[in-house]
């Protein structure tokens, strides 16, 4: 045995790797006569170099009759090297490979071993995965059918399906030496029952997911129809606003023509105005007072317009900030389909509020423009009545009023153009958000398909590794349960656990002797694992129900937003009524001012008539008087 240990160390050094201390320690502990010892490397994490060295030492006669390699975490290549060495071995009678997760390559290597080896009488393959890959298991069955020396075979917990069972039956018909076969048919029936229940639940869950998807698609289509209707309403309001602007332009043209006619009349009355300087002075004072009042009113209206414009800018900024926040939330929660649809609805509601605000602002501005035009009309009529008695100073005032009207007209046109630009920008933004919503919907559907496929794969992996979890005997095997779900990390974690288990080798040996007594407890653990799977499925169903409640919450939020919209519309109507009351009060004040001005005009007209009679009596025979009378 010492020679075998030295040969192992020499081969590892020749391969450029250090021999494993745990293997050397086990080889030192071996005793007994050559050919009757036991090579016990169970629960040791054997490296690929160690497997290669042992595979080169096993051909021919070995100093032991039993080889125990259970729970060693052997890789596919390591199993191939070990079994290749055992093919020509003549002393090993018993081979234990349980708990190594043997797969396709392992099954093929076992088939080759059974065809070539003539000394092995007992082969333990419990807790492996030979039946998962049909091609490898078929190769194993062919080797079993040609073997005439194997007497005991343990195939428990190898996930053998119906096809594998048929091939195994055909191999047993050809084999004449096998006396004992352990396969645990009850466990296979339980596994089949669990698989059936899991498939039924997966089918029910897929149906529920499809129904939820159809419902969400229907809600999205309804939302898109609402957006199209709102867009049509915006287009109609734009057309009506354009028609009103054209009407205002026509009214301004008429006012320009009236002003031109007034200018002609003023040129005709220049001679008569030269005789009423004192009256013009008095009227100038009155006009200055009226002008100051008009200026104050214009400033008030201008301030109100500026305030409304600022409020519109603030509202637009707030909406833009809300839109940016919504876009950030969409980027952060893109992997969740329900959240994406919720954010799309929020964005659509915000766009609807923006459109409503734009429509209300446009209507208020147009209403104020019409009111300003009406006030200008009244002022023009007032000035038209008093132009008969004004002098050259009145002409200058009229020119100033004309300039003021043109400036206000230009400002109104600029304001209308800005509002039109804002409306176009909002329509473009609406189209962009709509396109983004469509793209996000496609992405959400793709992600839903990916999540569904991932869930199916995880469910299949969970079912494949459910039986592997039952073989875990200690806390290290409980930790290895998670490693079975993540096969890429299984080798590294198994090595660290094996290093920890090397310190408890004596305890593990005693535990291995008590395994037969713990089989009943393992059955109970299997039941608990099945219950865990059921609990996980119930949790998934609970998640789906939570998503359904979240959708109901979204519907309640939509109804709350509709109620808020109705409240805002009612507040807007009340504000309009208040504005109309203020306008009526201003109109009443204007009527009172006009009555005062008309009374003053009548008094001034009487004075002017008295003065004119006196002047006419004085200049009755002069050419100037004759010319004036003719006019």
C-alpha positions as CSV (number, residue, x, y, z in Angstrom):
1,X,0.0,0.0,0.0
2,X,2.9,2.3,0.7
3,X,4.2,1.7,-2.8
4,X,0.7,2.7,-4.2
5,X,0.8,5.9,-2.2
6,X,4.3,6.7,-3.5
7,X,3.3,6.0,-7.0
8,X,0.3,8.3,-6.6
9,X,2.5,11.1,-5.3
10,X,5.0,10.6,-8.1
11,X,2.4,10.7,-10.9
12,X,0.9,13.9,-9.4
13,X,4.3,15.5,-9.3
14,X,5.0,14.4,-12.9
15,X,1.7,16.0,-14.0
16,X,2.7,19.4,-12.4
17,X,0.2,19.2,-9.5
18,X,0.6,18.6,-5.8
19,X,-0.9,15.4,-4.4
20,X,-4.0,15.9,-2.2
21,X,-3.3,15.6,1.5
22,X,-6.6,14.0,2.2
23,X,-5.9,11.2,-0.4
24,X,-2.4,10.6,1.0
25,X,-3.8,10.4,4.5
26,X,-6.4,7.8,3.4
27,X,-3.8,5.8,1.6
28,X,-1.7,5.7,4.8
29,X,-4.7,4.5,6.8
30,X,-5.2,1.5,4.5
31,X,-4.2,-1.8,5.9
32,X,-4.8,-5.5,5.5
33,X,-3.5,-8.0,3.0
34,X,-3.0,-6.9,-0.6
35,X,-6.1,-7.3,-2.7
36,X,-8.4,-7.3,0.4
37,X,-8.2,-3.7,1.5
38,X,-10.7,-0.9,1.0
39,X,-9.9,2.4,-0.8
40,X,-12.3,4.8,1.0
41,X,-12.2,8.3,-0.5
42,X,-15.9,9.1,0.1
43,X,-16.8,12.7,0.7
44,X,-13.4,13.8,-0.6
45,X,-13.3,16.5,-3.4
46,X,-11.0,14.7,-5.9
47,X,-9.3,17.0,-8.4
48,X,-8.9,16.1,-12.1
49,X,-5.1,15.5,-11.5
50,X,-5.9,13.0,-8.7
51,X,-8.5,11.2,-10.9
52,X,-5.9,10.9,-13.7
53,X,-3.2,9.5,-11.4
54,X,-5.6,7.0,-9.8
55,X,-6.8,6.0,-13.3
56,X,-3.2,5.2,-14.3
57,X,-2.6,3.2,-11.1
58,X,-5.8,1.1,-11.2
59,X,-5.2,-1.1,-14.3
60,X,-4.1,-4.6,-13.5
61,X,-3.9,-5.7,-9.8
62,X,-4.6,-3.1,-7.1
63,X,-3.9,-3.5,-3.4
64,X,-7.6,-3.3,-2.5
65,X,-10.9,-5.0,-3.3
66,X,-13.3,-2.2,-2.6
67,X,-13.4,1.4,-4.0
68,X,-15.7,3.9,-2.2
69,X,-15.9,7.2,-4.2
70,X,-19.4,8.4,-3.0
71,X,-20.1,12.1,-2.7
72,X,-16.8,13.1,-4.2
73,X,-18.2,15.8,-6.6
74,X,-16.4,14.1,-9.6
75,X,-16.3,16.0,-12.8
76,X,-17.2,14.3,-16.1
77,X,-13.6,14.1,-17.2
78,X,-12.5,12.8,-13.8
79,X,-15.1,10.0,-13.9
80,X,-14.0,9.1,-17.4
81,X,-10.3,8.8,-16.3
82,X,-11.1,6.7,-13.2
83,X,-13.5,4.3,-15.0
84,X,-11.0,3.9,-17.9
85,X,-8.4,2.7,-15.4
86,X,-10.9,0.3,-13.8
87,X,-11.8,-1.3,-17.2
88,X,-8.7,-3.6,-17.0
89,X,-8.6,-4.0,-13.2
90,X,-8.7,-7.6,-11.9
91,X,-8.9,-7.1,-8.1
92,X,-11.7,-4.6,-7.4
93,X,-14.9,-6.4,-6.5
94,X,-17.1,-3.5,-5.3
95,X,-17.3,0.0,-6.7
96,X,-19.4,2.8,-4.9
97,X,-20.1,5.9,-7.0
98,X,-23.2,7.2,-5.3
99,X,-24.0,11.0,-5.1
100,X,-21.7,12.2,-7.9
101,X,-24.3,13.5,-10.3
102,X,-23.1,11.3,-13.2
103,X,-24.5,12.4,-16.5
104,X,-23.9,11.6,-20.2
105,X,-20.1,11.1,-20.1
106,X,-20.4,9.1,-16.9
107,X,-23.1,6.9,-18.3
108,X,-21.0,6.1,-21.4
109,X,-17.9,5.4,-19.3
110,X,-20.0,3.0,-17.0
111,X,-21.2,1.2,-20.1
112,X,-17.7,0.7,-21.3
113,X,-16.6,-0.5,-17.8
114,X,-19.4,-3.1,-17.8
115,X,-18.4,-4.4,-21.2
116,X,-14.7,-4.8,-20.4
117,X,-14.3,-5.4,-16.6
118,X,-14.7,-9.0,-15.3
119,X,-14.0,-8.6,-11.6
120,X,-16.6,-6.1,-10.3
121,X,-19.5,-7.9,-8.6
122,X,-21.2,-4.9,-6.8
123,X,-21.8,-1.5,-8.4
124,X,-23.6,1.3,-6.4
125,X,-24.9,4.2,-8.5
126,X,-27.4,5.7,-6.1
127,X,-28.2,9.4,-6.2
128,X,-26.9,10.2,-9.7
129,X,-28.6,11.6,-12.9
130,X,-28.1,8.7,-15.3
131,X,-31.7,8.6,-16.5
132,X,-32.0,12.3,-17.5
133,X,-29.9,11.9,-20.7
134,X,-31.5,9.1,-22.7
135,X,-28.5,8.6,-25.1
136,X,-26.0,8.1,-22.3
137,X,-28.3,5.8,-20.4
138,X,-28.9,3.7,-23.5
139,X,-25.1,3.2,-23.8
140,X,-25.1,2.2,-20.1
141,X,-27.9,-0.4,-20.7
142,X,-26.0,-1.9,-23.6
143,X,-23.0,-2.4,-21.5
144,X,-25.1,-3.9,-18.7
145,X,-26.7,-6.4,-21.2
146,X,-23.3,-7.7,-22.3
147,X,-21.9,-8.1,-18.7
148,X,-22.0,-11.5,-17.2
149,X,-20.1,-10.9,-13.9
150,X,-22.1,-8.2,-12.0
151,X,-24.3,-9.5,-9.3
152,X,-25.6,-6.4,-7.4
153,X,-26.6,-3.1,-9.0
154,X,-28.1,-0.1,-7.1
155,X,-29.8,2.4,-9.4
156,X,-32.0,4.2,-6.9
157,X,-32.8,7.9,-7.4
158,X,-31.3,8.2,-10.9
159,X,-34.4,9.9,-12.5
160,X,-35.1,7.0,-14.9
161,X,-38.1,7.7,-17.2
162,X,-40.3,5.3,-19.0
163,X,-38.0,5.0,-22.0
164,X,-35.0,4.4,-19.8
165,X,-37.0,1.8,-17.9
166,X,-37.8,0.0,-21.1
167,X,-34.1,-0.1,-22.2
168,X,-33.1,-1.3,-18.7
169,X,-35.6,-4.1,-19.0
170,X,-34.2,-5.2,-22.4
171,X,-30.7,-5.2,-20.8
172,X,-31.8,-7.3,-17.9
173,X,-33.2,-9.9,-20.3
174,X,-29.7,-10.3,-21.8
175,X,-27.9,-10.3,-18.4
176,X,-27.6,-13.6,-16.7
177,X,-25.5,-12.8,-13.7
178,X,-27.4,-9.9,-11.9
179,X,-29.0,-11.1,-8.7
180,X,-30.0,-7.8,-6.9
181,X,-31.4,-4.6,-8.5
182,X,-32.5,-1.6,-6.4
183,X,-34.5,1.1,-8.2
184,X,-37.1,2.6,-5.8
185,X,-40.2,2.4,-7.9
186,X,-42.3,4.1,-5.2
187,X,-40.0,7.1,-5.4
188,X,-40.5,7.3,-9.2
189,X,-44.3,7.2,-8.7
190,X,-44.1,10.1,-6.2
191,X,-41.9,12.0,-8.6
192,X,-44.3,11.4,-11.5
193,X,-47.2,12.6,-9.3
194,X,-45.3,15.7,-8.3
195,X,-44.4,16.4,-12.0
196,X,-48.1,16.0,-13.0
197,X,-49.2,18.4,-10.3
198,X,-46.5,20.9,-11.2
199,X,-47.4,20.8,-14.9
200,X,-51.1,21.4,-14.0
201,X,-50.3,24.3,-11.9
202,X,-47.9,25.8,-14.5
203,X,-50.7,25.4,-17.1
204,X,-53.2,27.2,-14.8
205,X,-50.6,30.0,-14.1
206,X,-49.9,30.4,-17.8
207,X,-53.7,30.8,-18.5
208,X,-54.0,33.4,-15.8
209,X,-50.9,35.3,-17.2
210,X,-52.5,35.2,-20.7
211,X,-55.8,36.5,-19.3
212,X,-54.0,39.3,-17.5
213,X,-52.1,40.1,-20.7
214,X,-55.3,40.3,-22.8
215,X,-56.9,42.6,-20.2
216,X,-53.9,44.9,-20.2
217,X,-53.8,45.0,-24.0
218,X,-57.5,45.9,-24.0
219,X,-56.9,48.7,-21.5
220,X,-54.0,50.0,-23.5
221,X,-56.1,50.1,-26.7
222,X,-58.9,52.0,-24.9
223,X,-56.3,54.5,-23.7
224,X,-55.0,54.9,-27.2
225,X,-58.5,55.6,-28.5
226,X,-59.0,58.2,-25.8
227,X,-55.7,59.9,-26.8
228,X,-56.9,59.9,-30.5
229,X,-60.2,61.5,-29.5
230,X,-58.4,64.2,-27.4
231,X,-56.1,64.9,-30.4
232,X,-59.2,65.4,-32.6
233,X,-60.6,67.8,-30.1
234,X,-57.3,69.7,-30.0
235,X,-57.4,70.0,-33.8
236,X,-61.0,71.3,-33.7
237,X,-60.1,73.9,-31.1
238,X,-57.1,74.9,-33.2
239,X,-59.4,75.4,-36.2
240,X,-61.9,77.4,-34.2
241,X,-59.0,79.6,-32.8
242,X,-57.8,80.2,-36.4
243,X,-61.3,81.2,-37.5
244,X,-61.5,83.6,-34.5
245,X,-58.1,85.1,-35.3
246,X,-59.2,85.7,-38.9
247,X,-62.3,87.4,-37.6
248,X,-60.2,89.6,-35.4
249,X,-58.0,90.4,-38.3
250,X,-61.0,91.5,-40.4
251,X,-62.3,93.6,-37.5
252,X,-58.8,95.3,-37.2
253,X,-58.9,96.0,-41.0
254,X,-62.3,97.6,-40.6
255,X,-60.9,99.7,-37.8
256,X,-58.0,100.8,-40.0
257,X,-60.5,101.9,-42.6
258,X,-62.5,103.8,-40.0
259,X,-59.3,105.5,-38.8
260,X,-58.4,106.5,-42.3
261,X,-61.9,108.1,-42.8
262,X,-61.5,109.8,-39.4
263,X,-58.1,111.2,-40.6
264,X,-59.9,112.7,-43.7
265,X,-62.6,114.2,-41.5
266,X,-59.9,115.8,-39.2
267,X,-58.2,117.4,-42.2
268,X,-61.6,119.0,-43.2
269,X,-62.2,120.4,-39.7
270,X,-58.8,122.0,-39.2
271,X,-60.2,125.5,-40.0
272,X,-63.0,125.1,-37.5
273,X,-60.7,123.9,-34.8
274,X,-58.6,127.1,-35.0
275,X,-61.5,129.0,-33.5
276,X,-61.9,126.8,-30.3
277,X,-58.5,126.9,-28.6
278,X,-59.9,127.4,-25.1
279,X,-62.4,124.7,-25.6
280,X,-59.6,122.4,-26.9
281,X,-57.6,123.1,-23.8
282,X,-60.4,122.0,-21.5
283,X,-61.1,119.0,-23.7
284,X,-57.4,118.2,-23.6
285,X,-57.4,118.1,-19.9
286,X,-60.4,115.8,-20.0
287,X,-58.7,113.6,-22.6
288,X,-55.5,113.5,-20.5
289,X,-57.6,112.2,-17.6
290,X,-59.4,109.7,-19.8
291,X,-56.0,108.7,-21.3
292,X,-54.5,108.1,-17.8
293,X,-57.5,106.0,-16.9
294,X,-57.2,104.1,-20.1
295,X,-53.5,103.6,-19.5
296,X,-54.1,102.4,-16.0
297,X,-56.8,99.9,-17.3
298,X,-54.4,98.8,-20.1
299,X,-51.6,98.3,-17.6
300,X,-54.0,96.3,-15.4
301,X,-55.0,94.1,-18.3
302,X,-51.4,93.7,-19.3
303,X,-50.4,92.7,-15.8
304,X,-53.2,90.2,-15.8
305,X,-52.1,88.8,-19.1
306,X,-48.5,88.6,-17.8
307,X,-49.6,86.9,-14.7
308,X,-51.6,84.4,-16.7
309,X,-48.7,83.8,-19.0
310,X,-46.4,83.3,-16.0
311,X,-48.9,80.8,-14.5
312,X,-49.0,79.0,-17.9
313,X,-45.2,78.9,-18.0
314,X,-45.0,77.6,-14.4
315,X,-47.7,75.0,-15.1
316,X,-45.8,73.9,-18.2
317,X,-42.6,73.7,-16.3
318,X,-44.3,71.6,-13.6
319,X,-45.7,69.3,-16.2
320,X,-42.3,69.0,-17.9
321,X,-40.8,68.1,-14.6
322,X,-43.6,65.5,-14.0
323,X,-42.9,64.1,-17.5
324,X,-39.2,63.8,-16.8
325,X,-39.9,62.1,-13.5
326,X,-42.3,59.7,-15.2
327,X,-39.6,58.9,-17.9
328,X,-37.0,58.2,-15.2
329,X,-39.5,55.9,-13.5
330,X,-40.1,54.1,-16.8
331,X,-36.4,53.5,-17.2
332,X,-36.0,52.2,-13.7
333,X,-39.1,49.9,-13.8
334,X,-38.9,48.7,-17.4
335,X,-38.7,45.0,-16.3
336,X,-42.1,45.1,-14.7
337,X,-45.0,45.1,-17.1
338,X,-47.6,46.4,-14.8
339,X,-45.5,49.3,-13.7
340,X,-44.8,50.3,-17.3
341,X,-48.5,50.3,-18.1
342,X,-49.2,52.3,-15.0
343,X,-46.6,54.9,-16.0
344,X,-48.0,55.1,-19.5
345,X,-51.4,55.9,-18.0
346,X,-49.9,58.5,-15.8
347,X,-48.2,60.1,-18.7
348,X,-51.4,60.0,-20.8
349,X,-53.3,61.7,-17.9
350,X,-50.6,64.4,-17.6
351,X,-50.8,65.0,-21.4
352,X,-54.5,65.3,-21.1
353,X,-54.1,67.8,-18.3
354,X,-51.6,69.7,-20.5
355,X,-54.0,69.8,-23.4
356,X,-56.8,71.0,-21.1
357,X,-54.6,73.7,-19.7
358,X,-53.6,74.7,-23.2
359,X,-57.2,74.8,-24.3
360,X,-58.3,76.8,-21.3
361,X,-55.4,79.3,-21.6
362,X,-56.0,79.7,-25.3
363,X,-59.7,80.3,-24.7
364,X,-59.0,82.8,-21.9
365,X,-56.5,84.7,-24.1
366,X,-58.9,84.9,-27.0
367,X,-61.7,86.0,-24.7
368,X,-59.5,88.7,-23.3
369,X,-58.4,89.7,-26.8
370,X,-62.1,90.0,-27.8
371,X,-62.8,92.1,-24.7
372,X,-59.8,94.3,-25.4
373,X,-61.0,94.8,-29.0
374,X,-64.5,95.7,-27.7
375,X,-63.0,98.2,-25.3
376,X,-61.0,99.7,-28.2
377,X,-64.2,99.9,-30.3
378,X,-65.9,101.8,-27.5
379,X,-63.0,104.1,-27.1
380,X,-62.8,104.7,-30.8
381,X,-66.6,105.5,-30.9
382,X,-66.1,107.9,-28.0
383,X,-63.2,109.6,-29.8
384,X,-65.2,109.6,-33.0
385,X,-68.0,111.6,-31.3
386,X,-65.5,114.1,-29.9
387,X,-63.4,114.5,-33.0
388,X,-65.8,117.1,-34.4
389,X,-64.8,119.6,-31.6
390,X,-61.0,118.8,-31.4
391,X,-58.1,120.7,-32.7
392,X,-54.6,119.8,-33.9
393,X,-53.8,118.3,-30.4
394,X,-56.6,115.8,-31.0
395,X,-54.9,114.6,-34.2
396,X,-51.8,113.8,-32.3
397,X,-53.8,111.9,-29.7
398,X,-55.5,109.9,-32.4
399,X,-52.1,109.1,-33.9
400,X,-50.9,107.9,-30.6
401,X,-54.0,105.8,-30.1
402,X,-53.4,104.3,-33.6
403,X,-49.8,103.4,-32.7
404,X,-51.0,101.8,-29.4
405,X,-53.6,99.8,-31.3
406,X,-51.0,98.6,-33.8
407,X,-48.6,97.7,-31.0
408,X,-51.3,95.7,-29.1
409,X,-52.3,94.0,-32.4
410,X,-48.7,93.0,-33.0
411,X,-48.4,91.8,-29.4
412,X,-51.6,89.8,-29.7
413,X,-50.3,88.2,-33.0
414,X,-47.0,87.4,-31.4
415,X,-48.8,85.8,-28.4
416,X,-51.1,83.8,-30.7
417,X,-48.0,82.6,-32.6
418,X,-46.3,81.6,-29.4
419,X,-49.4,79.7,-28.3
420,X,-49.5,78.0,-31.7
421,X,-45.9,77.0,-31.3
422,X,-46.6,75.6,-27.8
423,X,-49.5,73.6,-29.2
424,X,-47.4,72.2,-32.0
425,X,-44.6,71.3,-29.5
426,X,-47.2,69.5,-27.3
427,X,-48.6,67.6,-30.2
428,X,-45.1,66.5,-31.2
429,X,-44.4,65.5,-27.6
430,X,-47.7,63.5,-27.5
431,X,-46.6,61.6,-30.7
432,X,-43.2,60.9,-29.1
433,X,-44.8,59.6,-25.9
434,X,-47.2,57.5,-27.9
435,X,-44.3,56.0,-29.9
436,X,-42.4,55.4,-26.7
437,X,-45.4,53.7,-25.1
438,X,-45.7,51.4,-28.2
439,X,-42.0,50.5,-28.0
440,X,-42.2,49.9,-24.2
441,X,-45.3,47.7,-24.8
442,X,-43.3,45.6,-27.2
443,X,-40.4,45.4,-24.8
444,X,-42.7,44.5,-22.0
445,X,-44.2,41.7,-24.1
446,X,-40.7,40.4,-24.9
447,X,-39.7,40.6,-21.3
448,X,-42.9,38.7,-20.3
449,X,-42.0,35.9,-22.7
450,X,-38.5,35.8,-21.3
451,X,-39.7,35.7,-17.8
452,X,-42.1,32.9,-18.7
453,X,-39.4,30.9,-20.4
454,X,-37.1,31.5,-17.4
455,X,-39.8,30.4,-15.0
456,X,-40.3,27.2,-17.0
457,X,-36.5,26.5,-17.1
458,X,-36.2,27.2,-13.4
459,X,-39.2,24.9,-12.7
460,X,-37.6,22.1,-14.8
461,X,-34.3,22.6,-13.0
462,X,-36.0,22.5,-9.7
463,X,-37.8,19.3,-10.6
464,X,-34.6,17.8,-11.9
465,X,-32.6,18.6,-8.7
466,X,-35.5,17.8,-6.3
467,X,-34.3,14.2,-5.9
468,X,-30.7,15.3,-5.6
469,X,-31.6,17.5,-2.6
470,X,-32.8,14.5,-0.6
471,X,-29.3,12.9,-0.5
472,X,-27.9,15.8,1.5
473,X,-27.1,14.3,5.0
474,X,-25.5,17.2,6.9
475,X,-25.5,21.0,7.0
476,X,-22.9,20.9,4.2
477,X,-25.3,18.9,2.0
478,X,-28.1,21.5,2.9
479,X,-25.7,24.2,1.6
480,X,-25.1,22.1,-1.5
481,X,-28.8,22.2,-2.2
482,X,-28.4,25.8,-3.6
483,X,-25.3,24.7,-5.5
484,X,-27.4,22.1,-7.4
485,X,-29.6,25.0,-8.7
486,X,-26.5,26.8,-9.8
487,X,-24.3,24.2,-11.5
488,X,-21.6,26.6,-12.4
489,X,-20.8,27.3,-8.7
490,X,-21.3,23.7,-7.6
491,X,-17.6,22.6,-8.0
492,X,-16.0,25.5,-6.1
493,X,-18.5,25.3,-3.2
494,X,-18.3,21.5,-3.0
495,X,-14.5,21.8,-2.8
496,X,-14.7,24.3,0.2
497,X,-17.2,22.0,1.9
498,X,-15.0,19.0,1.3
499,X,-12.1,20.8,2.9
500,X,-14.3,21.4,6.0
501,X,-15.5,17.8,6.0
502,X,-11.9,16.5,6.0
503,X,-11.7,17.7,9.6
504,X,-14.7,15.6,10.5
505,X,-13.7,12.4,8.6
506,X,-14.3,10.1,11.6
507,X,-17.7,11.5,12.3
508,X,-18.6,11.1,8.6
509,X,-17.6,7.5,8.7
510,X,-19.9,6.8,11.6
511,X,-22.7,8.7,9.8
512,X,-22.2,6.6,6.6
513,X,-22.7,3.5,8.7
514,X,-26.0,4.9,10.1
515,X,-27.3,5.8,6.6
516,X,-29.5,2.7,6.4
517,X,-31.2,3.7,9.6
518,X,-31.8,7.2,8.4
519,X,-33.6,6.2,5.2
520,X,-37.0,6.7,6.9
521,X,-36.0,10.2,8.0
522,X,-34.9,10.9,4.4
523,X,-38.4,10.0,3.2
524,X,-39.8,12.6,5.6
525,X,-37.3,15.2,4.3
526,X,-38.5,14.4,0.8
527,X,-42.1,15.1,1.8
528,X,-40.9,18.4,3.3
529,X,-39.1,19.3,0.1
530,X,-42.3,18.6,-1.9
531,X,-44.2,20.8,0.5
532,X,-41.7,23.6,0.0
533,X,-42.3,23.3,-3.8
534,X,-46.0,23.6,-3.2
535,X,-45.5,26.6,-0.9
536,X,-43.3,28.2,-3.7
537,X,-46.1,27.6,-6.2
538,X,-48.6,29.1,-3.8
539,X,-46.3,32.2,-3.4
540,X,-46.3,32.6,-7.2
541,X,-50.1,32.5,-7.2
542,X,-50.1,35.1,-4.4
543,X,-47.8,37.3,-6.5
544,X,-50.2,37.1,-9.4
545,X,-53.1,38.0,-7.1
546,X,-51.1,40.9,-5.8
547,X,-50.6,42.1,-9.3
548,X,-54.3,41.8,-9.9
549,X,-55.0,43.9,-6.8
550,X,-52.4,46.4,-8.1
551,X,-54.4,46.7,-11.3
552,X,-57.5,47.3,-9.4
553,X,-55.7,50.1,-7.5
554,X,-54.7,51.6,-10.8
555,X,-58.3,51.6,-11.9
556,X,-59.3,53.4,-8.6
557,X,-56.6,56.0,-9.2
558,X,-57.9,56.6,-12.7
559,X,-61.4,57.2,-11.3
560,X,-59.9,59.5,-8.7
561,X,-58.1,61.4,-11.4
562,X,-61.3,61.7,-13.4
563,X,-63.0,63.1,-10.3
564,X,-60.2,65.6,-9.9
565,X,-60.6,66.6,-13.5
566,X,-64.3,67.2,-13.0
567,X,-63.5,69.3,-9.9
568,X,-61.0,71.3,-11.9
569,X,-63.5,71.9,-14.7
570,X,-66.1,73.1,-12.1
571,X,-63.5,75.4,-10.6
572,X,-62.6,76.7,-14.0
573,X,-66.3,77.4,-14.7
574,X,-66.6,79.3,-11.4
575,X,-63.5,81.3,-12.3
576,X,-65.0,82.2,-15.6
577,X,-68.2,83.3,-13.9
578,X,-66.1,85.5,-11.6
579,X,-64.3,87.0,-14.6
580,X,-67.6,87.6,-16.3
581,X,-68.8,89.4,-13.2
582,X,-65.7,91.6,-13.2
583,X,-66.1,92.3,-16.9
584,X,-69.8,93.4,-16.3
585,X,-68.6,95.7,-13.5
586,X,-66.0,97.2,-15.7
587,X,-68.5,97.7,-18.5
588,X,-70.9,99.4,-16.0
589,X,-68.1,101.8,-15.0
590,X,-67.3,102.5,-18.6
591,X,-71.0,103.3,-19.2
592,X,-70.9,105.7,-16.3
593,X,-67.8,107.3,-17.6
594,X,-69.3,107.6,-21.1
595,X,-72.4,109.3,-19.6
596,X,-70.2,111.8,-17.7
597,X,-68.2,112.5,-20.9
598,X,-71.4,112.9,-23.0
599,X,-72.8,115.3,-20.4
600,X,-69.6,117.3,-20.5
601,X,-69.6,117.2,-24.2
602,X,-73.2,118.6,-24.3
603,X,-72.2,121.4,-22.0
604,X,-69.1,122.1,-24.1
605,X,-71.3,122.0,-27.2
606,X,-73.6,124.5,-25.8
607,X,-70.7,126.8,-24.9
608,X,-69.2,126.3,-28.3
609,X,-72.6,127.1,-29.9
610,X,-72.8,130.3,-27.9
611,X,-69.2,131.2,-28.8
612,X,-69.8,130.3,-32.4
613,X,-72.9,132.5,-32.6
614,X,-71.0,135.4,-31.1
615,X,-68.1,134.8,-33.6
616,X,-70.5,134.5,-36.5
617,X,-72.2,137.7,-35.5
618,X,-68.8,139.3,-35.4
619,X,-67.5,137.9,-38.7
620,X,-70.8,137.6,-40.5
621,X,-69.6,139.4,-43.6
622,X,-66.0,138.2,-43.7
623,X,-64.8,135.6,-46.3
624,X,-63.5,133.3,-43.6
625,X,-67.0,133.1,-42.1
626,X,-68.5,132.4,-45.4
627,X,-66.1,129.6,-46.1
628,X,-66.7,128.1,-42.7
629,X,-70.5,128.2,-43.0
630,X,-70.3,126.5,-46.4
631,X,-68.3,123.7,-44.9
